[in-house]
Amino acid sequence: MKKTAVVHFADDIHKLQVADPEVRFGPDYYTSPQFLARPNSTLRLNLVNFTALRKIARTYPVEMFHYSEVYGEIDVLDGFEQIVVNTVASAKVMSFLERLLSWASSRAPAPEIIIGTEYSWGNRVKSGDISPTFFDHLYRNHLILRHTARTDGRVYEDESFYGARIQEFELGIHQDALPAPDPIIDRKGILLVAAPEGRVTKNNEEIYETEKILSEADLGAEHDIRVIRPPYTAAEYWDALRSTRYLIFTSRGETFSYVLNDALSMGVIAFRKPELFASRTSRFGVDSYWGLGLRYRGPQELPERIRALSQDLDALRAESFRSSAMSKRLFSEEAVLGNWFKVLKGDTLNASGMLFVDISTLAGGIQDAYRMARDLGCEVVVAYMSRGLDEAGVTSYSLVTEDRSVAVVPYCFIEAGSRLRLVSRDFSKGRFVEGDSRGILNDYLRLLVRVNRVSRVYVSRGIGDFELAEALSGLRYLHGRELVPIPVQSV
C-alpha cells in the first residue's frame, strides 16, 4: 500500500480523539448525549469512515489528520504518495481543496488525490458555490468516490468526461450500535416517518394519505400504525424499529437514507418508492441500490400486500432476513472497511457482470433473461432496444427479481417505427432522438457501468448491432486507479 494521508473534517470526532486517541464509537457512544445532540447523517457517515480507516492505519502506512492540523501547515503532507480528502458540505472543504490541489501540482511526483464521498458537486455548481471549472478539474483529474450519481448528471451529458475516474462507494452504518430487534413474527408495528415540512421530495403528503388508507382497510386492528414526526432522536427511532414489522417510506429521492437503511439493518420489511435512488439526466436515467426494499407505486396497493406477507410467515421471515443481509453486505462497517482497503491498495471494487439480450426473442421472456444472467454470474440484464418489456412492469428504470439478485434495465432507446425514442421513467416514451444517437448510447453505458460496478459484459449472439458493438469496444471501467477496457464476450 502506498504511503497515505487521510484528511477529515469531522470536528466532533477530532475533539474526542484528542481527549482519547483510542476513543470507541460503539452502542454507548450512539446513545450518549454527545451523539444525540447532533445525530445528523454527515456525522454518522464520518464515524464509519473514520473507524474503518483507523483500523487500516494500525497495520498499513496510513496517517490520519484533522484538517486543522494541515490547513496552516500543508507541507506536513510532503512525502505521502496518496492523499484522501473525506469531504463534507462546508466552505472550509473548498478552501482546503483549492490550496491542496495547488500545492500538490507543485510536487514532483505529485501525490494522487482521492476525494469522497459527501458533497453534491453538481448541485453546488448550480447554486454558484463552486465554479464549473473547479468541478471539471476535480472530475477530470482526480479519483472521485461517490454514492449514487444523483448529482453527477453533468458528467453524463458531456463527452469530455469520458476519462473521469469515479468509483461507486457506499456509505456505511455501525450496525453493532443498533439495538437488537424483536423477532419479526412478534412485531406488530407499521411505521411511517415524516421529514421536516417543506421538503417536497420527502413526500410527507403521502404519509397522511397512507395512514388513512391503512386505517380504513382495518389494518390497525392487526398492526400498530404509527407516524414519527420530527424532532426525534436516533435512539427514539431505533427503539421504534425494534417492534416495527413494516416501514412505509414515501420519499421520492435520496442518495442514501439512514431512515430506510437503519430499518433494513434491523430486519424491517420496507416498502419504498421505485424512483427513490434514481439518477436522471436530460436523456436517460438509472437506478442505484435497485435491490433494496419492496417497491410500491401508490398507497392503495399496500393493504393487500401487507396482509399477504403477514399471512405467509415463511415469506415474512425470508423478506426480513433479506433486508438485514443485504444491508450488512452493502453498508456494514466491515463492508466499508473492505472498500477502503481496496481503494487504498489500488485494487478494483468493480466485479459485476452485465448481459445484453433481446428479450423478445426468448421463449421464456424475462424469466429466461434472469436465468441467463444467473448462469453467467451477471447482476444486470440490459434489454436490447427495450424489446420484451412492454408488459413487464418496469418501475423507475428497472425490474428486479423477487429475491432482488438480478435487475432488468431498459436500453436507453425504444423503437418507434423507423425512429428511436428515449426511454423515460416507468418505461414511458420520451422524445424522439434527433441526429446521431451514438453519444447518447455511450453516455448511458458509462452510467450503467459506474453505478452497477460492472467489469465484464456479455452480448447475446442474436444482437447484430454495429453501433452497440462500437460503443462497447470503447467502454471502460475503473480498475483501481486506471480506466481499462471492459471484456466483451458473445454468448
C-alpha positions in Angstrom: 0.0 0.0 0.0 1.2 3.5 -0.8 2.1 5.9 2.0 -1.3 7.5 2.6 -2.6 10.7 4.4 -6.3 10.9 5.2 -7.6 14.4 5.9 -11.0 14.5 7.6 -13.3 17.4 8.6 -15.2 15.8 11.5 -14.8 18.3 14.3 -16.8 16.2 16.8 -14.7 13.1 16.2 -11.4 15.1 16.4 -12.3 16.6 19.8 -13.0 13.1 21.2 -9.8 11.7 19.7 -7.7 14.5 21.1 -9.0 13.6 24.6 -8.7 9.8 24.0 -6.7 8.6 20.9 -8.4 5.2 21.2 -12.0 6.5 21.6 -14.6 3.9 20.6 -17.8 4.6 18.8 -20.0 1.7 19.9 -23.5 1.5 21.3 -22.6 3.6 24.3 -21.5 6.5 22.1 -24.6 6.3 19.9 -26.9 6.6 22.9 -24.7 9.3 24.7 -25.6 13.0 24.9 -22.6 13.7 22.7 -24.2 11.9 19.7 -27.8 12.6 20.4 -27.1 16.3 20.4 -26.0 16.1 16.7 -27.2 12.9 15.1 -27.0 14.2 11.6 -26.2 11.9 8.6 -22.8 13.6 7.9 -21.6 12.7 11.4 -22.7 9.2 11.0 -21.0 8.6 7.7 -17.9 10.2 9.1 -17.9 7.9 12.1 -18.0 4.8 9.9 -15.3 6.1 7.5 -13.1 7.2 10.4 -13.2 4.0 12.3 -12.6 1.9 9.2 -9.6 4.0 8.1 -8.3 4.0 11.7 -8.3 0.2 11.7 -6.3 0.2 8.4 -3.9 2.7 9.8 -2.9 0.4 12.6 -1.4 -2.0 10.2 -0.6 -0.1 7.0 1.3 3.2 6.2 -1.8 5.4 6.6 -1.8 8.5 8.8 -4.9 10.4 9.7 -5.2 14.2 10.1 -7.9 16.6 11.1 -7.9 19.4 8.6 -6.9 21.9 11.3 -3.7 20.0 11.6 -2.7 20.5 8.0 -4.5 23.6 6.8 -1.9 26.1 8.0 1.0 23.6 7.6 0.2 21.8 4.4 3.9 20.8 4.0 3.3 18.1 6.6 1.7 16.2 3.7 5.0 16.1 1.9 6.2 12.6 1.2 2.7 11.0 1.1 2.0 9.2 -2.2 -1.7 9.5 -1.9 -4.0 11.9 0.0 -7.6 11.1 0.8 -9.8 14.1 1.5 -13.0 13.0 3.3 -15.2 15.9 2.3 -18.3 17.4 4.0 -20.7 20.1 2.8 -18.7 23.1 4.1 -17.0 26.1 2.7 -13.8 25.1 4.6 -13.6 22.0 2.4 -13.5 24.0 -0.8 -10.9 26.4 0.7 -8.7 23.4 1.7 -9.1 21.6 -1.6 -8.1 24.7 -3.6 -5.0 25.0 -1.5 -4.2 21.3 -1.6 -4.6 20.9 -5.3 -2.4 23.9 -6.0 0.2 22.6 -3.5 0.1 19.1 -4.9 0.6 20.3 -8.5 4.0 21.8 -7.5 5.3 18.4 -6.2 7.3 16.0 -8.3 6.0 13.4 -8.3 2.5 14.8 -7.4 0.6 12.8 -4.9 -2.6 11.0 -6.0 -5.7 12.9 -4.6 -8.7 10.8 -3.7 -11.9 12.8 -3.0 -15.0 11.5 -1.4 -17.7 10.9 -0.6 -20.0 13.6 0.8 -20.6 16.6 -1.4 -23.1 17.4 -4.1 -20.7 18.8 -6.6 -23.2 19.3 -9.4 -25.7 21.0 -7.2 -23.0 23.3 -5.9 -22.3 24.4 -9.4 -25.9 25.2 -9.9 -26.1 27.2 -6.7 -22.9 29.1 -7.6 -20.9 27.8 -4.6 -18.3 26.3 -6.9 -17.4 27.1 -10.5 -17.9 24.8 -13.4 -14.1 25.0 -13.9 -13.4 23.7 -10.4 -16.0 20.9 -11.0 -14.4 19.9 -14.3 -10.9 19.8 -12.8 -12.0 17.5 -9.9 -13.8 15.0 -12.1 -11.2 15.0 -14.9 -8.0 14.9 -12.9 -8.7 13.1 -9.6 -10.2 9.9 -8.2 -13.8 10.7 -7.0 -15.6 8.4 -4.6 -19.4 8.8 -4.9 -22.6 7.1 -3.6 -25.1 7.1 -6.4 -25.0 9.5 -9.4 -27.9 11.7 -8.5 -25.9 14.9 -8.6 -23.4 13.9 -11.2 -25.6 14.4 -14.3 -23.2 16.9 -15.8 -20.6 14.1 -16.2 -23.0 12.1 -18.4 -24.0 15.0 -20.6 -20.5 15.8 -21.9 -18.2 13.5 -23.8 -15.2 15.4 -22.4 -15.8 13.5 -19.1 -15.1 10.1 -20.7 -11.9 9.9 -18.8 -13.5 10.7 -15.4 -12.4 8.3 -12.7 -15.5 7.8 -10.5 -15.7 5.0 -8.1 -19.1 3.9 -6.7 -18.5 3.8 -3.0 -21.3 3.1 -0.5 -21.7 4.8 2.8 -21.9 2.7 6.0 -23.8 2.1 9.2 -22.4 1.0 12.6 -24.8 -1.8 12.7 -23.5 -3.1 16.0 -24.7 0.1 17.6 -28.3 -0.7 16.7 -30.5 -2.4 19.4 -31.5 -6.0 19.0 -35.0 -6.1 17.4 -37.8 -8.4 18.4 -38.3 -11.5 16.2 -40.1 -10.4 13.0 -43.2 -12.6 13.7 -43.6 -10.9 17.1 -43.5 -7.4 15.7 -46.8 -5.6 15.0 -45.8 -2.1 14.0 -46.3 -0.3 10.7 -44.2 2.8 10.8 -44.2 5.9 8.6 -41.5 8.6 9.1 -42.2 12.2 8.3 -39.5 14.6 7.3 -39.4 18.4 8.2 -42.2 20.1 6.3 -41.4 22.0 3.1 -39.1 19.4 1.6 -41.1 18.4 -1.4 -39.0 15.3 -2.3 -39.7 13.8 1.1 -43.4 13.5 0.1 -44.9 14.0 3.5 -48.4 14.4 1.9 -48.4 10.7 1.0 -47.7 9.7 4.6 -51.0 11.1 5.8 -52.8 9.6 2.8 -51.2 6.2 3.5 -52.1 6.4 7.2 -55.8 7.0 6.3 -55.9 4.1 3.7 -54.3 1.6 6.1 -56.7 2.6 8.9 -59.7 2.4 6.6 -58.6 -1.1 5.5 -58.8 -2.1 9.2 -55.1 -2.9 9.4 -55.0 -1.0 12.7 -56.8 -4.0 14.2 -53.8 -6.2 13.4 -50.9 -3.7 13.5 -49.9 -0.7 15.4 -49.9 2.1 12.8 -47.6 4.9 13.8 -46.2 8.1 12.3 -43.0 9.6 13.7 -42.6 13.3 13.2 -39.5 15.4 13.8 -37.9 16.2 16.1 -36.9 12.8 17.3 -33.5 11.3 18.2 -31.8 8.4 16.5 -32.2 6.4 19.7 -36.0 7.0 19.7 -36.2 5.9 16.1 -34.2 2.8 16.7 -36.4 1.9 19.7 -39.4 2.2 17.5 -37.9 -0.1 14.8 -37.5 -2.9 17.4 -41.2 -3.6 17.2 -41.7 -2.5 13.6 -42.6 -5.1 11.1 -43.2 -2.8 8.1 -41.8 0.6 7.2 -43.6 2.6 4.6 -41.0 5.0 3.1 -42.6 7.7 1.0 -39.5 9.7 0.0 -39.1 10.2 -3.8 -35.4 10.9 -3.8 -32.3 10.0 -1.7 -28.6 9.4 -2.3 -28.5 7.3 0.9 -31.2 7.2 3.6 -30.4 6.3 7.2 -34.2 6.1 7.9 -34.5 3.3 5.3 -31.2 1.6 5.9 -31.4 1.5 9.7 -34.8 -0.2 9.3 -33.4 -2.7 6.8 -30.4 -3.4 9.1 -32.9 -4.3 11.8 -34.8 -6.7 9.6 -37.8 -4.4 9.0 -39.6 -5.1 5.8 -39.6 -1.8 3.9 -41.9 -0.6 1.2 -40.3 2.3 -0.8 -40.9 4.3 -3.9 -39.4 2.9 -7.1 -37.6 6.2 -8.0 -36.0 6.6 -4.6 -32.4 6.1 -5.8 -32.8 7.1 -9.4 -30.2 9.2 -11.1 -31.5 11.2 -14.1 -30.0 13.2 -16.9 -31.9 15.1 -19.6 -31.8 12.0 -21.8 -31.9 8.8 -19.6 -31.8 7.5 -16.1 -30.6 4.5 -14.0 -31.5 3.1 -10.6 -28.9 2.7 -7.8 -29.5 0.2 -5.0 -32.2 -1.3 -7.1 -32.4 -4.4 -4.7 -33.2 -2.5 -1.6 -36.7 -2.9 -0.1 -40.0 -3.7 -1.8 -41.2 -1.2 -4.4 -44.7 0.2 -4.3 -46.3 2.8 -6.6 -49.1 4.1 -4.5 -50.6 3.6 -1.0 -53.8 1.9 -2.4 -51.8 -1.3 -3.1 -50.3 -1.5 0.4 -53.1 -3.1 2.5 -53.3 -6.2 0.3 -49.6 -6.7 0.1 -49.1 -6.3 3.8 -51.9 -8.8 4.5 -50.4 -11.3 2.1 -47.0 -11.1 3.7 -48.4 -11.3 7.3 -50.4 -14.4 6.4 -47.3 -16.2 5.0 -44.8 -16.5 7.9 -42.1 -18.2 5.8 -42.3 -15.3 3.3 -42.3 -12.8 6.1 -39.1 -14.3 7.7 -37.4 -14.6 4.3 -38.1 -10.9 3.5 -36.9 -9.8 6.9 -33.7 -11.8 6.6 -33.2 -10.4 3.1 -33.4 -6.9 4.4 -30.8 -7.3 7.1 -28.5 -9.5 4.9 -28.5 -7.0 2.0 -27.9 -4.1 4.4 -24.9 -5.9 6.0 -23.4 -6.8 2.6 -23.6 -3.3 1.4 -23.4 -0.9 4.3 -21.8 -2.6 7.4 -18.6 -1.3 8.8 -16.9 -4.4 7.6 -18.1 -3.7 4.0 -16.9 -0.1 4.2 -13.5 -1.2 5.6 -13.1 -3.6 2.8 -13.9 -0.9 0.2 -11.4 1.5 1.7 -8.8 -1.2 1.8 -9.2 -1.9 -1.9 -9.2 1.8 -2.8 -6.0 2.5 -0.9 -4.3 -0.6 -2.3 -5.4 0.4 -5.8 -7.5 -2.8 -6.3 -10.8 -2.8 -8.1 -14.1 -2.6 -6.4 -15.9 -3.4 -9.6 -16.7 -7.1 -10.3 -20.3 -7.3 -11.6 -21.4 -8.7 -15.0 -23.9 -7.2 -17.4 -25.8 -9.1 -20.1 -27.3 -7.6 -23.3 -30.1 -9.7 -24.7 -33.1 -9.2 -27.0 -35.8 -10.4 -24.6 -38.4 -10.6 -27.3 -36.5 -13.5 -28.9 -36.5 -15.6 -25.7 -39.3 -18.2 -25.4 -39.5 -17.7 -21.7 -39.2 -13.9 -21.9 -37.9 -12.1 -18.9 -37.6 -15.3 -16.8 -35.2 -16.7 -19.4 -33.2 -13.5 -19.2 -33.0 -13.9 -15.4 -31.8 -17.5 -15.9 -29.2 -16.5 -18.4 -27.9 -13.7 -16.1 -27.6 -16.1 -13.2 -25.8 -18.7 -15.3 -23.3 -16.1 -16.4 -22.9 -14.5 -12.9 -24.5 -11.2 -14.0 -26.5 -8.9 -11.8 -27.8 -6.7 -14.6 -29.6 -7.5 -17.9 -29.9 -4.8 -20.5 -33.0 -5.4 -22.7 -31.7 -4.6 -26.2 -33.8 -1.8 -27.7 -36.1 -2.3 -24.7 -37.8 -5.1 -26.5 -39.8 -7.6 -24.5 -40.5 -5.1 -21.7 -43.9 -3.8 -22.8 -45.9 -5.8 -20.2 -43.0 -6.2 -17.7 -44.0 -3.6 -15.2 -40.8 -1.7 -15.2 -40.8 0.8 -12.3 -38.4 3.8 -12.3 -35.6 2.4 -14.5 -35.5 -1.3 -13.6 -37.4 -4.5 -13.0 -36.0 -6.8 -10.3 -36.3 -10.5 -9.5 -38.3 -11.5 -6.4 -35.1 -12.1 -4.5 -33.7 -8.8 -5.9 -30.5 -10.5 -7.1 -30.9 -9.5 -10.7 -32.3 -6.4 -12.4 -33.5 -6.0 -16.0 -33.0 -2.5 -17.2 -34.3 -1.0 -20.5 -32.0 0.2 -23.3 -31.7 4.0 -23.5 -33.9 3.7 -26.7 -37.2 2.2 -27.7 -38.1 1.7 -31.3 -40.9 3.8 -32.9 -41.2 2.6 -36.4 -38.0 3.5 -38.2 -37.1 6.0 -35.5 -35.8 5.9 -31.9 -37.3 7.4 -28.8 -35.6 7.9 -25.5 -36.9 5.7 -22.6 -38.1 7.7 -19.7 -39.0 6.7 -16.1 -41.5 3.9 -15.6 -40.8 2.8 -19.2 -42.6 5.7 -20.7 -41.7 7.0 -24.2 -39.5 10.1 -24.2 -38.8 12.5 -27.0 -37.6 11.3 -30.4 -33.8 11.0 -31.0 -32.7 13.6 -33.4 -29.3 13.2 -35.2 -26.6 10.9 -34.1 -27.6 8.5 -31.3 -24.1 7.2 -30.6 -23.2 9.9 -28.0 -26.4 9.1 -26.0 -25.6 5.4 -26.0 -22.0 5.9 -24.9 -23.1 8.1 -22.0 -25.8 5.7 -20.9 -23.4 2.8 -20.9 -20.9 4.7 -18.9 -23.5 5.5 -16.3 -24.7 1.9 -16.1 -21.2 0.6 -15.7 -20.3 3.0 -13.0 -23.5 2.6 -10.9 -23.6 -1.2 -11.1 -19.8 -1.7 -10.7 -19.6 -3.6 -14.0 -16.3 -5.1 -15.1 -17.4 -7.6 -17.8 -20.1 -7.7 -20.5 -21.9 -10.4 -22.4 -23.8 -9.9 -25.6 -26.3 -12.4 -27.0 -25.4 -13.6 -30.4 -28.8 -12.6 -31.7 -27.8 -9.0 -31.4 -26.1 -7.7 -34.6 -25.8 -4.0 -33.9 -22.7 -2.3 -35.1 -23.4 0.8 -33.1 -23.7 -1.1 -29.9 -20.6 -3.2 -30.7 -18.6 0.0 -31.3 -19.9 1.6 -28.1 -18.9 -1.5 -26.1 -15.5 -1.6 -27.7 -14.7 1.8 -26.3 -16.3 1.2 -22.9 -14.1 1.2 -19.9 -14.3 0.6 -16.2 -12.3 1.7 -13.2 -9.7 -0.9 -12.2 -8.0 0.7 -9.2 -6.7 4.0 -10.5 -7.0 3.3 -14.2 -9.8 3.1 -16.7 -9.4 -0.1 -18.6 -11.3 -1.7 -21.5 -14.3 -3.9 -20.4 -14.0 -7.5 -21.7 -16.9 -8.2 -24.1 -17.9 -11.8 -24.8 -20.5 -13.1 -27.2 -22.8 -15.8 -25.8 
